[in-house]
Amino acid sequence: MRRLLPAAALLAVALSACGPAASPEQAGANQEILDRVAEQLAAEDGVTDVRATYVDDAGNEAKASVRVDCRSCDIPAVLDSAVRAVWASEVTPLLAISASVEDLDRAESDDVSLSVRTDEADLTRTYGDRPVPSLPGDD
């Protein structure tokens, strides 16, 4: 049993260094928020499908992703709406935003990947302050 204790302690330290991982409950709440974001984006002109997901694991730390399919839509406007909707949401923790829009009629697409750590000033300047801190404890 003594051999397991140092390994368990090391695992706890390693996991705590990974960042602001959301609890399973918080991840579920964040997914519910993104489901509402998807409903909002689905009302945009030409939008045919929206998939929004929240992932917080070793490969995608506190990431909100939105994928929009549309027909003859204004791709830049829909992409901007997707980023704005995630930024204005109460998803937290939020360290990354990924959005993509594909126009199925014209076979055109565009996407953006943003890091809240590095792009927060630009996001705030463009879309205003978030209703909640991006990271718990940030006020």
C-alpha positions as CSV (number, residue, x, y, z in Angstrom):
1,M,0.0,0.0,0.0
2,R,2.8,2.4,0.7
3,R,4.0,2.2,-2.9
4,L,0.7,3.3,-4.2
5,L,0.5,6.4,-2.1
6,P,3.4,8.2,-3.8
7,A,2.1,7.2,-7.2
8,A,-1.4,8.5,-6.3
9,A,0.1,11.8,-5.0
10,L,2.1,12.2,-8.2
11,L,-1.0,11.6,-10.3
12,A,-2.9,14.2,-8.3
13,V,-0.1,16.8,-8.8
14,A,0.0,15.9,-12.6
15,L,-3.7,16.3,-13.0
16,S,-3.8,19.6,-11.1
17,A,-1.1,21.0,-13.4
18,C,-3.3,20.3,-16.5
19,G,-5.4,23.4,-15.9
20,P,-8.9,24.3,-14.9
21,A,-10.7,21.0,-15.7
22,A,-14.4,21.2,-15.4
23,S,-16.1,18.7,-13.2
24,P,-18.5,16.3,-14.9
25,E,-21.4,18.3,-13.6
26,Q,-19.9,21.6,-15.0
27,A,-19.1,20.0,-18.3
28,G,-22.7,18.8,-18.5
29,A,-24.0,22.3,-17.7
30,N,-21.6,23.8,-20.3
31,Q,-22.9,21.4,-22.9
32,E,-26.5,22.5,-22.1
33,I,-25.4,26.1,-22.6
34,L,-23.9,25.2,-25.9
35,D,-27.1,23.3,-26.9
36,R,-28.9,26.6,-26.5
37,V,-26.2,28.4,-28.5
38,A,-26.8,25.8,-31.3
39,E,-30.5,26.5,-31.2
40,Q,-29.8,30.2,-31.5
41,L,-27.5,29.7,-34.5
42,A,-29.9,27.4,-36.2
43,A,-32.3,30.3,-36.6
44,E,-29.8,32.2,-38.8
45,D,-30.6,32.5,-42.5
46,G,-29.6,29.5,-44.5
47,V,-28.4,27.4,-41.6
48,T,-29.3,23.7,-41.9
49,D,-27.4,22.1,-39.1
50,V,-25.4,23.2,-36.0
51,R,-23.3,21.0,-33.7
52,A,-21.9,22.5,-30.6
53,T,-19.7,20.6,-28.1
54,Y,-17.8,21.2,-24.9
55,V,-14.7,19.2,-24.3
56,D,-12.3,19.4,-21.4
57,D,-9.7,16.7,-21.6
58,A,-6.0,16.4,-22.1
59,G,-6.2,17.1,-25.8
60,N,-8.8,19.9,-25.7
61,E,-8.7,22.0,-22.5
62,A,-12.0,23.7,-21.8
63,K,-12.9,24.0,-25.5
64,A,-16.2,25.1,-27.0
65,S,-16.6,24.0,-30.6
66,V,-19.3,25.0,-33.0
67,R,-19.8,23.5,-36.5
68,V,-22.4,25.1,-38.8
69,D,-23.7,23.7,-42.1
70,C,-25.6,26.1,-44.3
71,R,-26.9,26.7,-47.8
72,S,-26.1,29.9,-49.6
73,C,-25.3,31.7,-46.3
74,D,-23.0,34.6,-45.5
75,I,-20.1,32.5,-44.2
76,P,-18.2,35.3,-42.4
77,A,-21.4,36.6,-40.8
78,V,-22.4,33.1,-39.5
79,L,-18.8,32.4,-38.3
80,D,-18.9,35.8,-36.5
81,S,-22.3,34.9,-34.9
82,A,-20.9,31.5,-33.7
83,V,-17.9,33.1,-32.0
84,R,-20.0,35.9,-30.6
85,A,-22.6,33.4,-29.2
86,V,-20.0,31.3,-27.5
87,W,-18.2,34.3,-26.1
88,A,-21.4,35.8,-24.8
89,S,-22.4,32.5,-23.2
90,E,-21.9,31.4,-19.6
91,V,-19.6,28.5,-20.5
92,T,-16.9,28.3,-17.9
93,P,-14.1,27.3,-17.8
94,L,-13.5,28.5,-21.3
95,L,-10.0,28.4,-22.7
96,A,-10.6,27.8,-26.4
97,I,-13.2,28.5,-29.0
98,S,-13.4,26.7,-32.3
99,A,-15.9,27.5,-35.0
100,S,-16.4,26.4,-38.5
101,V,-19.0,27.1,-41.2
102,E,-19.5,25.1,-44.4
103,D,-21.8,26.3,-47.2
104,L,-23.0,23.0,-48.7
105,D,-24.4,24.7,-51.9
106,R,-21.2,26.5,-52.8
107,A,-18.7,24.0,-51.3
108,E,-17.0,26.8,-49.4
109,S,-16.0,27.0,-45.8
110,D,-14.2,29.0,-43.2
111,D,-13.1,28.3,-39.6
112,V,-11.4,29.9,-36.7
113,S,-9.6,28.6,-33.6
114,L,-9.1,31.0,-30.7
115,S,-7.2,30.8,-27.4
116,V,-8.9,32.7,-24.7
117,R,-5.5,33.1,-23.0
118,T,-4.0,34.9,-26.0
119,D,-7.1,36.3,-27.8
120,E,-9.1,37.5,-24.8
121,A,-8.4,41.2,-25.3
122,D,-9.4,41.0,-29.0
123,L,-12.5,39.0,-28.1
124,T,-13.5,41.5,-25.5
125,R,-12.9,44.5,-27.8
126,T,-14.9,42.8,-30.6
127,Y,-17.8,41.2,-28.6
128,G,-17.7,43.0,-25.2
129,D,-17.2,41.5,-21.8
130,R,-18.2,38.0,-21.0
131,P,-21.1,37.6,-18.6
132,V,-18.9,35.3,-16.5
133,P,-15.2,34.9,-16.0
134,S,-13.5,32.6,-18.5
135,L,-11.8,30.8,-15.6
136,P,-13.4,30.3,-12.2
137,G,-11.8,32.7,-9.8
138,D,-11.0,35.3,-12.4
139,D,-12.8,38.5,-11.6
